[in-house]
């Protein structure tokens, strides 16, 4: 996939620069130790024809919180970054785009705390990260990191080594994506998305503490509240999932994507006959600002 060309621009530390000319110091602490934070954001061409960044404030608030959690200097204004992102989208001629703000460290080969940070905002066109067909999901042999060893609630660069390992394993075995457990063997999340499953008209999702509390996850719960669909947050087991009517992953990159099977066992209901499918459609309407009332289940 070509993420940029000779005309693509990014925002870097307050300036618009060509992506092909932007540089990172090879002695950066982020490069060597994975010490950085980022966000995944999407913009959409709405039904009015305008470009809208979905939940921009929430994403840039989380970016700042992630940086502060890791004690990374963060001298950036949320309003400044949102304005800069719209400018990059405009200059790149993009409406339906994926947006990646990245806070990375300067040259520092020691474990000393940094006194400054760099921030880049990159954009590119990207289809749903996991595709649009129903997924064949595999129970991963990998677990999510111990929350006593990492700040799981921060979207940190180094955490995603775990995600890549799990995703590589699943795809090497012929599956579309992995489902990881937490350190206690309960359901956690995908390498880059949260989990919901449906049973008898109720949605279940793993409780926070061992997962990244996703912004898309929160949006799904908002939609469920409006549709009068009950949602239960709890420690969920693989046995409960195996008996589910439907399941889906959700995240900014993935959006809402349904499952075909877990460990080669099909889910009980046809996807188009589930509440989960209605939530998927409602999510698409939400991000594109389509004016339609949500159906109450």
Short mmCIF file of the C-alpha atoms (twelve columns), coordinates in Angstrom:
data_MODEL
# 
_entry.id   MODEL 
# 
loop_
_atom_site.group_PDB 
_atom_site.id 
_atom_site.type_symbol 
_atom_site.label_atom_id 
_atom_site.label_alt_id 
_atom_site.label_comp_id 
_atom_site.label_asym_id 
_atom_site.label_seq_id 
_atom_site.Cartn_x 
_atom_site.Cartn_y 
_atom_site.Cartn_z 
_atom_site.pdbx_PDB_model_num 
ATOM 1   C CA . UNK A 1   0.000   0.000   0.000  1 
ATOM 2   C CA . UNK A 2   1.305   3.448   -0.897 1 
ATOM 3   C CA . UNK A 3   0.704   5.724   2.061  1 
ATOM 4   C CA . UNK A 4   2.086   8.828   0.384  1 
ATOM 5   C CA . UNK A 5   3.531   10.210  -2.824 1 
ATOM 6   C CA . UNK A 6   5.732   13.138  -3.781 1 
ATOM 7   C CA . UNK A 7   2.835   15.574  -3.231 1 
ATOM 8   C CA . UNK A 8   1.642   14.318  0.156  1 
ATOM 9   C CA . UNK A 9   2.130   16.631  3.129  1 
ATOM 10  C CA . UNK A 10  2.136   16.087  6.888  1 
ATOM 11  C CA . UNK A 11  2.126   18.371  9.921  1 
ATOM 12  C CA . UNK A 12  5.357   18.188  11.906 1 
ATOM 13  C CA . UNK A 13  5.997   20.247  15.034 1 
ATOM 14  C CA . UNK A 14  3.923   23.164  13.812 1 
ATOM 15  C CA . UNK A 15  4.929   23.170  10.151 1 
ATOM 16  C CA . UNK A 16  3.490   21.668  6.980  1 
ATOM 17  C CA . UNK A 17  6.190   19.591  5.264  1 
ATOM 18  C CA . UNK A 18  6.293   17.051  2.467  1 
ATOM 19  C CA . UNK A 19  5.982   13.495  3.719  1 
ATOM 20  C CA . UNK A 20  8.868   12.443  1.499  1 
ATOM 21  C CA . UNK A 21  11.137  15.020  3.142  1 
ATOM 22  C CA . UNK A 22  10.180  14.484  6.792  1 
ATOM 23  C CA . UNK A 23  12.843  12.882  8.977  1 
ATOM 24  C CA . UNK A 24  13.104  11.167  12.344 1 
ATOM 25  C CA . UNK A 25  16.308  10.904  14.329 1 
ATOM 26  C CA . UNK A 26  17.574  7.313   14.293 1 
ATOM 27  C CA . UNK A 27  18.711  7.846   17.878 1 
ATOM 28  C CA . UNK A 28  15.126  8.542   18.978 1 
ATOM 29  C CA . UNK A 29  14.050  6.744   22.136 1 
ATOM 30  C CA . UNK A 30  10.856  5.826   20.280 1 
ATOM 31  C CA . UNK A 31  12.755  3.977   17.562 1 
ATOM 32  C CA . UNK A 32  14.806  1.899   19.987 1 
ATOM 33  C CA . UNK A 33  12.495  1.360   22.953 1 
ATOM 34  C CA . UNK A 34  8.974   1.863   21.578 1 
ATOM 35  C CA . UNK A 35  8.487   4.876   23.840 1 
ATOM 36  C CA . UNK A 36  5.861   6.966   22.102 1 
ATOM 37  C CA . UNK A 37  2.096   7.339   21.807 1 
ATOM 38  C CA . UNK A 38  -0.303  7.707   18.926 1 
ATOM 39  C CA . UNK A 39  -3.935  7.931   17.913 1 
ATOM 40  C CA . UNK A 40  -5.987  6.374   15.143 1 
ATOM 41  C CA . UNK A 41  -8.658  8.778   13.863 1 
ATOM 42  C CA . UNK A 42  -10.930 8.827   10.829 1 
ATOM 43  C CA . UNK A 43  -12.446 11.601  8.777  1 
ATOM 44  C CA . UNK A 44  -15.481 11.110  6.576  1 
ATOM 45  C CA . UNK A 45  -17.240 12.813  3.730  1 
ATOM 46  C CA . UNK A 46  -20.593 13.406  5.364  1 
ATOM 47  C CA . UNK A 47  -23.994 13.305  3.678  1 
ATOM 48  C CA . UNK A 48  -23.840 17.102  3.456  1 
ATOM 49  C CA . UNK A 49  -20.624 16.820  1.461  1 
ATOM 50  C CA . UNK A 50  -18.431 18.338  4.169  1 
ATOM 51  C CA . UNK A 51  -15.373 16.724  5.722  1 
ATOM 52  C CA . UNK A 52  -15.763 15.785  9.376  1 
ATOM 53  C CA . UNK A 53  -13.205 14.257  11.723 1 
ATOM 54  C CA . UNK A 54  -15.152 11.806  13.862 1 
ATOM 55  C CA . UNK A 55  -14.804 12.548  17.592 1 
ATOM 56  C CA . UNK A 56  -11.726 14.696  17.057 1 
ATOM 57  C CA . UNK A 57  -11.801 16.155  20.576 1 
ATOM 58  C CA . UNK A 58  -12.041 12.741  22.207 1 
ATOM 59  C CA . UNK A 59  -9.113  11.410  20.196 1 
ATOM 60  C CA . UNK A 60  -6.801  14.342  20.842 1 
ATOM 61  C CA . UNK A 61  -7.767  14.322  24.515 1 
ATOM 62  C CA . UNK A 62  -6.749  10.663  24.688 1 
ATOM 63  C CA . UNK A 63  -3.505  11.421  22.857 1 
ATOM 64  C CA . UNK A 64  -2.608  13.973  25.504 1 
ATOM 65  C CA . UNK A 65  -3.642  11.615  28.304 1 
ATOM 66  C CA . UNK A 66  -1.520  8.828   26.820 1 
ATOM 67  C CA . UNK A 67  1.512   11.111  26.582 1 
ATOM 68  C CA . UNK A 68  1.090   12.373  30.128 1 
ATOM 69  C CA . UNK A 69  0.632   8.819   31.412 1 
ATOM 70  C CA . UNK A 70  4.057   7.987   29.953 1 
ATOM 71  C CA . UNK A 71  5.521   11.263  31.297 1 
ATOM 72  C CA . UNK A 72  6.161   12.544  27.775 1 
ATOM 73  C CA . UNK A 73  6.277   16.345  27.459 1 
ATOM 74  C CA . UNK A 74  3.130   17.547  25.690 1 
ATOM 75  C CA . UNK A 75  3.174   21.271  24.817 1 
ATOM 76  C CA . UNK A 76  0.486   20.914  22.154 1 
ATOM 77  C CA . UNK A 77  -2.990  22.477  22.090 1 
ATOM 78  C CA . UNK A 78  -5.977  20.303  21.203 1 
ATOM 79  C CA . UNK A 79  -7.539  23.081  19.128 1 
ATOM 80  C CA . UNK A 80  -4.236  23.637  17.321 1 
ATOM 81  C CA . UNK A 81  -3.973  19.958  16.446 1 
ATOM 82  C CA . UNK A 82  -7.556  19.664  15.220 1 
ATOM 83  C CA . UNK A 83  -7.079  22.735  13.015 1 
ATOM 84  C CA . UNK A 84  -3.785  21.317  11.734 1 
ATOM 85  C CA . UNK A 85  -5.445  17.996  10.880 1 
ATOM 86  C CA . UNK A 86  -8.158  19.651  8.817  1 
ATOM 87  C CA . UNK A 87  -5.435  21.615  7.016  1 
ATOM 88  C CA . UNK A 88  -3.493  18.437  6.176  1 
ATOM 89  C CA . UNK A 89  -6.658  16.765  4.886  1 
ATOM 90  C CA . UNK A 90  -7.432  19.790  2.723  1 
ATOM 91  C CA . UNK A 91  -3.922  20.008  1.280  1 
ATOM 92  C CA . UNK A 92  -3.908  16.264  0.542  1 
ATOM 93  C CA . UNK A 93  -7.359  16.448  -1.070 1 
ATOM 94  C CA . UNK A 94  -8.791  13.855  1.315  1 
ATOM 95  C CA . UNK A 95  -12.193 13.458  2.932  1 
ATOM 96  C CA . UNK A 96  -12.542 9.740   3.744  1 
ATOM 97  C CA . UNK A 97  -9.169  9.295   5.390  1 
ATOM 98  C CA . UNK A 98  -7.294  7.672   8.230  1 
ATOM 99  C CA . UNK A 99  -5.382  10.065  10.492 1 
ATOM 100 C CA . UNK A 100 -2.334  9.137   12.557 1 
ATOM 101 C CA . UNK A 101 -0.997  11.643  15.102 1 
ATOM 102 C CA . UNK A 102 2.267   10.362  16.567 1 
ATOM 103 C CA . UNK A 103 4.116   11.730  19.582 1 
ATOM 104 C CA . UNK A 104 7.700   10.553  19.478 1 
ATOM 105 C CA . UNK A 105 10.814  11.130  21.528 1 
ATOM 106 C CA . UNK A 106 13.986  12.958  20.517 1 
ATOM 107 C CA . UNK A 107 17.458  11.404  20.386 1 
ATOM 108 C CA . UNK A 108 17.957  9.667   23.709 1 
ATOM 109 C CA . UNK A 109 19.734  6.331   23.985 1 
ATOM 110 C CA . UNK A 110 19.496  6.310   27.770 1 
ATOM 111 C CA . UNK A 111 16.523  5.654   30.026 1 
ATOM 112 C CA . UNK A 112 16.492  9.269   31.187 1 
ATOM 113 C CA . UNK A 113 13.219  11.171  30.958 1 
ATOM 114 C CA . UNK A 114 12.872  13.339  27.857 1 
ATOM 115 C CA . UNK A 115 12.544  17.110  28.140 1 
ATOM 116 C CA . UNK A 116 10.815  17.530  24.776 1 
ATOM 117 C CA . UNK A 117 8.603   15.644  22.330 1 
ATOM 118 C CA . UNK A 118 7.915   15.717  18.614 1 
ATOM 119 C CA . UNK A 119 4.439   15.441  17.096 1 
ATOM 120 C CA . UNK A 120 3.574   14.464  13.537 1 
ATOM 121 C CA . UNK A 121 0.126   14.217  11.922 1 
ATOM 122 C CA . UNK A 122 -0.093  11.899  8.906  1 
ATOM 123 C CA . UNK A 123 -3.133  11.060  6.770  1 
ATOM 124 C CA . UNK A 124 -3.863  8.490   4.088  1 
ATOM 125 C CA . UNK A 125 -6.826  6.847   2.400  1 
ATOM 126 C CA . UNK A 126 -7.660  3.485   3.925  1 
ATOM 127 C CA . UNK A 127 -10.531 1.027   3.627  1 
ATOM 128 C CA . UNK A 128 -11.786 -0.643  6.831  1 
ATOM 129 C CA . UNK A 129 -8.683  -2.128  8.451  1 
ATOM 130 C CA . UNK A 130 -10.030 -5.690  8.658  1 
ATOM 131 C CA . UNK A 131 -12.005 -5.528  5.433  1 
ATOM 132 C CA . UNK A 132 -15.781 -5.625  5.087  1 
ATOM 133 C CA . UNK A 133 -16.478 -9.353  4.914  1 
ATOM 134 C CA . UNK A 134 -17.304 -11.414 7.986  1 
ATOM 135 C CA . UNK A 135 -14.190 -12.469 9.876  1 
ATOM 136 C CA . UNK A 136 -12.802 -15.882 10.686 1 
ATOM 137 C CA . UNK A 137 -11.357 -15.307 14.137 1 
ATOM 138 C CA . UNK A 138 -8.847  -17.422 16.057 1 
ATOM 139 C CA . UNK A 139 -8.310  -17.654 19.813 1 
ATOM 140 C CA . UNK A 140 -4.761  -16.417 20.133 1 
ATOM 141 C CA . UNK A 141 -1.978  -18.099 22.067 1 
ATOM 142 C CA . UNK A 142 -0.922  -14.587 23.083 1 
ATOM 143 C CA . UNK A 143 -2.334  -12.628 26.029 1 
ATOM 144 C CA . UNK A 144 -2.656  -8.901  26.458 1 
ATOM 145 C CA . UNK A 145 0.115   -7.363  28.593 1 
ATOM 146 C CA . UNK A 146 -0.168  -7.408  32.353 1 
ATOM 147 C CA . UNK A 147 -1.749  -4.068  33.409 1 
ATOM 148 C CA . UNK A 148 0.701   -3.989  36.322 1 
ATOM 149 C CA . UNK A 149 3.560   -3.984  33.812 1 
ATOM 150 C CA . UNK A 150 2.178   -1.427  31.350 1 
ATOM 151 C CA . UNK A 151 -0.279  1.475   31.272 1 
ATOM 152 C CA . UNK A 152 -2.846  -0.476  29.244 1 
ATOM 153 C CA . UNK A 153 -5.157  2.532   28.993 1 
ATOM 154 C CA . UNK A 154 -2.476  4.473   27.067 1 
ATOM 155 C CA . UNK A 155 -2.191  4.012   23.306 1 
ATOM 156 C CA . UNK A 156 1.549   3.458   23.440 1 
ATOM 157 C CA . UNK A 157 3.756   2.513   20.503 1 
ATOM 158 C CA . UNK A 158 5.510   -0.390  22.238 1 
ATOM 159 C CA . UNK A 159 2.271   -2.127  23.190 1 
ATOM 160 C CA . UNK A 160 1.655   -2.994  19.564 1 
ATOM 161 C CA . UNK A 161 4.460   -5.540  19.338 1 
ATOM 162 C CA . UNK A 162 2.003   -7.779  21.187 1 
ATOM 163 C CA . UNK A 163 -0.685  -6.912  18.627 1 
ATOM 164 C CA . UNK A 164 1.521   -7.708  15.647 1 
ATOM 165 C CA . UNK A 165 2.599   -11.064 17.063 1 
ATOM 166 C CA . UNK A 166 -1.016  -12.124 17.639 1 
ATOM 167 C CA . UNK A 167 -2.186  -10.937 14.228 1 
ATOM 168 C CA . UNK A 168 0.738   -12.591 12.425 1 
ATOM 169 C CA . UNK A 169 -0.010  -15.872 14.181 1 
ATOM 170 C CA . UNK A 170 -3.703  -15.835 13.220 1 
ATOM 171 C CA . UNK A 171 -3.047  -14.998 9.575  1 
ATOM 172 C CA . UNK A 172 -0.334  -17.637 9.283  1 
ATOM 173 C CA . UNK A 173 -2.945  -20.216 10.305 1 
ATOM 174 C CA . UNK A 174 -5.512  -19.073 7.734  1 
ATOM 175 C CA . UNK A 175 -7.640  -16.823 9.950  1 
ATOM 176 C CA . UNK A 176 -8.487  -13.166 9.426  1 
ATOM 177 C CA . UNK A 177 -7.712  -11.942 12.921 1 
ATOM 178 C CA . UNK A 178 -6.863  -12.940 16.480 1 
ATOM 179 C CA . UNK A 179 -8.753  -12.662 19.740 1 
ATOM 180 C CA . UNK A 180 -6.493  -12.311 22.770 1 
ATOM 181 C CA . UNK A 181 -7.231  -13.174 26.376 1 
ATOM 182 C CA . UNK A 182 -6.188  -11.185 29.434 1 
ATOM 183 C CA . UNK A 183 -3.686  -12.489 31.984 1 
ATOM 184 C CA . UNK A 184 -6.484  -14.325 33.817 1 
ATOM 185 C CA . UNK A 185 -7.761  -16.154 30.737 1 
ATOM 186 C CA . UNK A 186 -10.850 -13.996 30.193 1 
ATOM 187 C CA . UNK A 187 -11.707 -12.445 26.830 1 
ATOM 188 C CA . UNK A 188 -9.806  -9.241  26.100 1 
ATOM 189 C CA . UNK A 189 -9.698  -7.772  22.598 1 
ATOM 190 C CA . UNK A 190 -8.316  -8.004  19.094 1 
ATOM 191 C CA . UNK A 191 -4.818  -6.754  18.252 1 
ATOM 192 C CA . UNK A 192 -6.320  -3.378  17.358 1 
ATOM 193 C CA . UNK A 193 -10.034 -3.454  18.171 1 
ATOM 194 C CA . UNK A 194 -12.494 -4.077  20.987 1 
ATOM 195 C CA . UNK A 195 -14.905 -7.002  21.228 1 
ATOM 196 C CA . UNK A 196 -18.680 -7.290  21.594 1 
ATOM 197 C CA . UNK A 197 -20.769 -10.428 21.369 1 
ATOM 198 C CA . UNK A 198 -24.527 -10.868 21.278 1 
ATOM 199 C CA . UNK A 199 -26.679 -13.387 23.119 1 
ATOM 200 C CA . UNK A 200 -30.487 -13.384 23.370 1 
ATOM 201 C CA . UNK A 201 -30.796 -9.679  22.601 1 
ATOM 202 C CA . UNK A 202 -28.052 -8.495  24.960 1 
ATOM 203 C CA . UNK A 203 -24.552 -7.351  24.068 1 
ATOM 204 C CA . UNK A 204 -21.587 -8.343  26.215 1 
ATOM 205 C CA . UNK A 205 -18.146 -6.726  26.222 1 
ATOM 206 C CA . UNK A 206 -15.041 -7.220  28.377 1 
ATOM 207 C CA . UNK A 207 -14.772 -4.774  31.250 1 
ATOM 208 C CA . UNK A 208 -12.018 -2.167  31.290 1 
ATOM 209 C CA . UNK A 209 -8.813  -2.818  33.175 1 
ATOM 210 C CA . UNK A 210 -7.154  -5.264  30.787 1 
ATOM 211 C CA . UNK A 211 -8.182  -3.598  27.504 1 
ATOM 212 C CA . UNK A 212 -7.789  -0.287  25.738 1 
ATOM 213 C CA . UNK A 213 -11.070 1.569   26.412 1 
ATOM 214 C CA . UNK A 214 -11.770 2.409   22.794 1 
ATOM 215 C CA . UNK A 215 -13.552 5.502   21.525 1 
ATOM 216 C CA . UNK A 216 -15.423 3.369   18.973 1 
ATOM 217 C CA . UNK A 217 -16.357 1.010   21.813 1 
ATOM 218 C CA . UNK A 218 -17.868 3.971   23.660 1 
ATOM 219 C CA . UNK A 219 -19.718 5.008   20.495 1 
ATOM 220 C CA . UNK A 220 -21.200 1.527   20.116 1 
ATOM 221 C CA . UNK A 221 -22.435 1.735   23.696 1 
ATOM 222 C CA . UNK A 222 -24.005 5.134   22.982 1 
ATOM 223 C CA . UNK A 223 -25.804 3.635   19.985 1 
ATOM 224 C CA . UNK A 224 -26.997 0.683   22.078 1 
ATOM 225 C CA . UNK A 225 -28.402 3.038   24.694 1 
ATOM 226 C CA . UNK A 226 -30.333 4.929   22.020 1 
ATOM 227 C CA . UNK A 227 -31.609 1.670   20.510 1 
ATOM 228 C CA . UNK A 228 -32.552 0.310   23.965 1 
ATOM 229 C CA . UNK A 229 -30.168 -2.622  23.540 1 
ATOM 230 C CA . UNK A 230 -28.823 -3.799  26.921 1 
ATOM 231 C CA . UNK A 231 -25.028 -3.931  27.259 1 
ATOM 232 C CA . UNK A 232 -23.212 -5.847  29.989 1 
ATOM 233 C CA . UNK A 233 -19.560 -5.107  30.810 1 
ATOM 234 C CA . UNK A 234 -17.946 -7.963  32.690 1 
ATOM 235 C CA . UNK A 235 -15.255 -10.606 32.679 1 
ATOM 236 C CA . UNK A 236 -16.335 -12.727 29.728 1 
ATOM 237 C CA . UNK A 237 -15.286 -16.308 29.053 1 
ATOM 238 C CA . UNK A 238 -14.463 -18.143 25.849 1 
ATOM 239 C CA . UNK A 239 -17.255 -20.596 26.715 1 
ATOM 240 C CA . UNK A 240 -19.792 -17.749 26.663 1 
ATOM 241 C CA . UNK A 241 -18.441 -16.546 23.335 1 
ATOM 242 C CA . UNK A 242 -18.698 -20.030 21.831 1 
ATOM 243 C CA . UNK A 243 -22.441 -19.964 22.591 1 
ATOM 244 C CA . UNK A 244 -23.014 -16.434 21.210 1 
ATOM 245 C CA . UNK A 245 -25.523 -15.523 18.502 1 
ATOM 246 C CA . UNK A 246 -23.117 -13.022 16.910 1 
ATOM 247 C CA . UNK A 247 -19.898 -11.141 17.574 1 
ATOM 248 C CA . UNK A 248 -18.010 -8.171  16.187 1 
ATOM 249 C CA . UNK A 249 -14.838 -6.180  16.534 1 
ATOM 250 C CA . UNK A 250 -14.932 -2.393  16.621 1 
ATOM 251 C CA . UNK A 251 -12.295 0.290   16.378 1 
ATOM 252 C CA . UNK A 252 -11.587 3.468   14.463 1 
ATOM 253 C CA . UNK A 253 -9.566  1.649   11.803 1 
ATOM 254 C CA . UNK A 254 -11.756 -1.465  11.706 1 
ATOM 255 C CA . UNK A 255 -15.055 0.406   12.219 1 
ATOM 256 C CA . UNK A 256 -17.668 -2.289  13.077 1 
ATOM 257 C CA . UNK A 257 -16.955 -5.669  11.490 1 
ATOM 258 C CA . UNK A 258 -18.880 -8.882  12.125 1 
ATOM 259 C CA . UNK A 259 -17.591 -12.399 12.579 1 
ATOM 260 C CA . UNK A 260 -18.275 -15.528 10.606 1 
ATOM 261 C CA . UNK A 261 -16.713 -17.899 13.119 1 
ATOM 262 C CA . UNK A 262 -14.491 -18.362 16.153 1 
ATOM 263 C CA . UNK A 263 -11.913 -21.151 15.928 1 
ATOM 264 C CA . UNK A 264 -13.718 -22.418 12.807 1 
ATOM 265 C CA . UNK A 265 -17.050 -22.689 14.664 1 
ATOM 266 C CA . UNK A 266 -19.758 -20.526 13.016 1 
ATOM 267 C CA . UNK A 267 -21.717 -18.073 15.129 1 
ATOM 268 C CA . UNK A 268 -25.298 -19.147 15.789 1 
ATOM 269 C CA . UNK A 269 -27.216 -16.523 13.809 1 
ATOM 270 C CA . UNK A 270 -26.899 -15.223 10.273 1 
ATOM 271 C CA . UNK A 271 -25.203 -11.814 10.524 1 
ATOM 272 C CA . UNK A 272 -27.996 -9.961  8.711  1 
ATOM 273 C CA . UNK A 273 -30.534 -11.258 11.251 1 
ATOM 274 C CA . UNK A 274 -28.706 -9.887  14.300 1 
ATOM 275 C CA . UNK A 275 -28.874 -6.765  16.417 1 
ATOM 276 C CA . UNK A 276 -25.139 -6.488  15.825 1 
ATOM 277 C CA . UNK A 277 -25.761 -5.893  12.124 1 
ATOM 278 C CA . UNK A 278 -28.180 -3.074  12.968 1 
ATOM 279 C CA . UNK A 279 -25.517 -1.528  15.189 1 
ATOM 280 C CA . UNK A 280 -23.005 -1.774  12.334 1 
ATOM 281 C CA . UNK A 281 -25.384 0.143   10.052 1 
ATOM 282 C CA . UNK A 282 -26.156 2.711   12.754 1 
ATOM 283 C CA . UNK A 283 -22.442 3.291   13.279 1 
ATOM 284 C CA . UNK A 284 -21.927 4.015   9.584  1 
ATOM 285 C CA . UNK A 285 -24.819 6.478   9.696  1 
ATOM 286 C CA . UNK A 286 -23.314 8.126   12.778 1 
ATOM 287 C CA . UNK A 287 -19.866 8.741   11.326 1 
ATOM 288 C CA . UNK A 288 -21.217 10.060  8.017  1 
ATOM 289 C CA . UNK A 289 -23.811 12.216  9.799  1 
ATOM 290 C CA . UNK A 290 -26.738 10.663  7.973  1 
ATOM 291 C CA . UNK A 291 -29.985 12.022  9.364  1 
ATOM 292 C CA . UNK A 292 -31.984 8.977   10.370 1 
ATOM 293 C CA . UNK A 293 -33.609 7.926   13.597 1 
ATOM 294 C CA . UNK A 294 -32.231 4.836   15.245 1 
ATOM 295 C CA . UNK A 295 -34.598 1.901   15.455 1 
ATOM 296 C CA . UNK A 296 -35.495 0.767   18.951 1 
ATOM 297 C CA . UNK A 297 -35.131 -2.982  19.387 1 
# 
